[in-house]
Amino acid sequence: MNVENAIGVFDSGFGGLTVFKAIAQQMPNYNYIYLGDNARSPYGDHSFDTVYQYTLECVEWLFAQGCPLVILACNTASAKALRNIQQLDLPKKYPSNKVLGVIRPTAEVIGEMSQSKSIGVLGTRGTVRSESYLIEIHKFFPEVKVYQQSCPMWVPLIENGEHENEGADYFVRKYLDELLRQSSQIDTILLACTHYPLLVPKIKAQIGANINVVAQGDIVAKSLLNYLERHPEVNAHLGQQSMQSFYTTGDTQTFDEHASVFLERSIKSIKVKV
Ligand code: DGL
């Protein structure tokens, strides 16, 4: 059965499932199509142009499936492709479609979560180098100090199913040390990559209980709910038959194994070429 008028949720791979899970929990009635570009993941080290091209291809594929609204559940794509898509592609080719990212909703609230007003941001190289979080957080919280650290080995560990194994401990400790060395005042760590929540048990095991670790899923879900309340004209076009389907550009068996464990139910994905 076709999933009609779905909310499209896109990520380079499995990471967006952390956002999808939170959105679908808070808004279970809506229809969803998840697309993971696993065949071309990770995006973190790709150039601006490549991330923009890949993201646009995936967004256009979701539009072709009838999604009026697409969430870029990927910080790298939100940092490197969202602005171009919103300012160039939508007005020219898809004036009635919407694309939303994950950086702005996170930046709007993260400053309130830190007592010491010192926040550590962990992300891919692409997200860190774009300085999107520095810029966006300072718009809402000019007094907050933001320290950034890229963690280029974390997404490959997750995409290859190695994130719960012993070998991952070394790389978890390495990047946390590099971040926390920048300031002893950091009391809040933002996981600014949608893959990273899968490493939360290992991250928490490495840091003191006085440091708050923040994942984006619930923040993005709350913000989407709020957006749809403020935009009834968008909401009116969304199907609400609680239907969900999952697509990957990569290997479906691998996707199904990972996604089923993560979403705690059996997932059967479909392979696509975007
Ligand atoms: N989950 C992505 C993000 O939030 C992905 C990263 C990648 O593909 O490197 O940035």
Boltz pocket constraint, residues with backbone or C-beta under 6 A from the ligand:
constraints:
  - pocket:
      binder: B
      contacts: [[A, 11], [A, 12], [A, 13], [A, 15], [A, 16], [A, 41], [A, 42], [A, 43], [A, 44], [A, 45], [A, 73], [A, 74], [A, 75], [A, 76], [A, 77], [A, 124], [A, 127], [A, 155], [A, 192], [A, 193], [A, 194], [A, 195]]
      max_distance: 6.0
